[in-house]
């Protein structure tokens, strides 16, 4: 009996040790004026210089990287209509959603400088946050970002290529193969990244985002470009047929401290097809931010 209890206790302890560190989970209610309110859900992990990521699904592949570095507070924030942040009837366009996100960040971080990042449309929204108040920025991270809001105007790659490690692929079950089929690069590494880091299924309020697409998918803030002195990381997929990569290239001339990565064998699923490359450059981005903030030895 005692042996059974010890075995069960050991199993529970092992499971607890595998769990991620618990963070702060919170929903805030914002007064947006005109008798309009908005609720925003976010999760916060760690302490130190803040990094705001839009939205929580990116935590699956970013949190293992961020958590290796001390002195960063990681805030994963759901914009309106995403995950646990509700959509409201008064929200009609991208500017409405952006203003809620911007005010939410100001509520959570009223006085601090911070970094901000996001994937796809929320990389576009993160850029709007950064350009709204560039003097508060410690850094900007954009992964496969929307640059041209109107799909018909996007410059998409003409050539598509895929690679499949046939030996590995044939060793998988049909269900496992189906998981891998949406990637352009199909091998053991991408399967590991997909099954390890794609952990969060975040719901989207299609009603809200259909209104946004009909009424104005573009964020007005970005019609007046601002220079961002803080370190910027721009990760693009050469085979990204959703947002492309060419439309983002002019951003390089706007930002004095930018690292540009255009990854081969990378579609709009770049975080899983090129996880090693993503990890390497996000870590370098964190180091560049430390230099920018003057935290490394020998820096003034």
Secondary structure, DSSP 8 states (H G I E B T S, - for coil): -HHHHHHHHHHHHHHHHHS----EEEEEEEEEETTEEEEEEEEEESSSEEEEEE-GGGHHHHHHHHTTSSSEEEEEE--TTBTTS---TT--SHHHHHHHHHHHHHHHSSS--EEEEEETHHHHHHHHHHHHSGGGEEEEEEES---SSSGGG----S----EE-HHHHHTS-HHHHHHHTTSSEESHHHHHHHHHH------B-HHHHHHHHHH--S-GGGGS-----SEEEEEEETT-TTT-SGGGTTHHHH-SSEEEEEESS--TTHHHHTHHHHHHHHHHHHHHHHHHTT-STT--
